[in-house]
């Protein structure tokens, strides 16, 4: 089963995103602290990540760039989820290595579909891995 890293300093948003991700069959590691999340990613890795942009200590762009520097995570899908809809923030997110940029408010169904589309269907525990798209 794939692991999705969810990092958002807003407890409600983080919990909702984690719930959506779990319902799609992924394991979730969620964190309000981007520095702690970076440590977890370095130790455990992940299949995909959903990162808030505006967080204390380190914004989503910085976290995304630092995640990209970790061995094995150079190509992992990273979604930036943010209230900032301006072109400058979008450009900064993609320059940091984001795979997708989603603005709040967002559709829970669309976010779940996006993650499945980025990493492929989650295989059954004993079944063969599904191809990724």
C-alpha positions in Angstrom: 0.0 0.0 0.0 1.3 3.5 -0.8 2.2 6.0 1.8 1.0 9.6 1.4 2.6 12.4 3.4 0.1 15.1 4.3 1.5 18.3 5.8 -0.7 21.2 6.8 -0.6 23.4 9.9 -4.4 23.7 9.9 -5.7 20.7 11.9 -9.1 20.6 10.2 -7.7 20.7 6.6 -5.0 18.1 7.5 -7.6 15.8 9.0 -10.0 16.1 6.0 -7.2 15.5 3.5 -5.9 12.5 5.5 -9.4 11.1 5.6 -9.8 11.4 1.8 -6.4 9.8 1.2 -7.2 6.9 3.5 -10.6 6.3 1.8 -8.7 5.9 -1.4 -6.7 3.0 0.1 -3.5 4.7 1.0 -1.7 4.8 4.3 -1.2 8.3 5.6 1.4 10.1 7.7 0.1 13.5 8.6 1.9 16.3 10.3 1.4 20.0 11.3 5.2 20.5 11.4 7.1 20.6 8.0 10.4 20.0 9.7 9.2 16.9 11.5 7.6 15.8 8.2 10.9 16.1 6.4 12.5 13.9 9.0 9.8 11.3 8.5 10.1 11.4 4.8 13.9 10.9 5.0 13.4 7.9 7.3 10.4 6.2 5.7 9.9 7.7 2.2 6.4 8.1 0.7 4.5 7.4 -2.5 3.0 10.9 -2.8 2.7 14.1 -0.7 0.1 16.8 -0.2 1.6 20.0 1.2 0.1 23.2 2.4 1.9 26.3 1.1 1.7 28.7 4.1 3.2 27.1 7.2 5.4 28.3 10.0 9.2 27.6 9.9 9.1 26.3 6.3 6.6 27.0 3.5 5.4 24.3 1.2 7.8 25.3 -1.5 10.8 25.0 0.7 9.5 21.6 2.0 8.8 20.4 -1.6 12.4 21.4 -2.7 13.9 19.6 0.3 11.8 16.5 -0.3 13.1 16.4 -3.9 16.6 16.3 -2.5 16.0 13.1 -0.6 17.1 9.9 -2.3 14.3 8.1 -4.0 11.9 11.0 -3.8 13.0 13.0 -6.9 10.0 11.8 -8.9 7.4 11.2 -6.2 4.2 13.2 -6.9 3.9 16.3 -4.7 0.7 18.3 -4.6 0.7 21.8 -3.2 -2.7 22.6 -1.7 -3.1 26.3 -0.9 -5.4 29.3 -0.6 -2.9 31.3 -2.8 -4.2 31.4 -6.3 -1.8 33.9 -7.8 0.6 33.2 -10.7 3.7 34.0 -8.6 2.9 31.4 -6.0 2.0 28.8 -8.6 5.3 29.5 -10.4 7.3 29.2 -7.2 5.5 25.9 -6.4 6.4 24.4 -9.8 10.0 25.7 -9.5 10.3 23.9 -6.2 9.3 20.7 -7.8 5.6 20.4 -7.3 3.8 18.0 -9.6 0.4 19.7 -9.2 -1.0 22.9 -7.7 -4.5 22.9 -6.2 -6.2 26.0 -4.7 -8.5 26.1 -1.7 -11.4 25.6 -1.6 -11.1 22.3 -3.4 -13.2 19.3 -4.1 -12.5 16.3 -1.9 -13.5 13.9 -4.7 -11.2 15.7 -7.2 -8.3 15.6 -4.7 -8.7 11.9 -4.2 -9.0 11.3 -8.0 -5.9 13.4 -8.6 -3.8 11.3 -6.1 -5.0 8.1 -7.6 -4.3 9.4 -11.1 -0.7 10.5 -10.1 0.3 7.2 -8.4 -2.1 4.7 -10.0 -4.7 2.5 -8.3 -3.8 1.2 -4.9 -3.2 -2.6 -5.3 -4.9 -5.2 -3.2 -2.6 -6.4 -0.5 -2.0 -9.8 -2.2 -2.5 -8.7 -5.8 -0.1 -7.5 -8.4 0.8 -3.8 -8.5 -1.3 -1.7 -10.8 0.5 0.2 -13.5 1.0 3.9 -12.8 -0.1 6.6 -15.2 
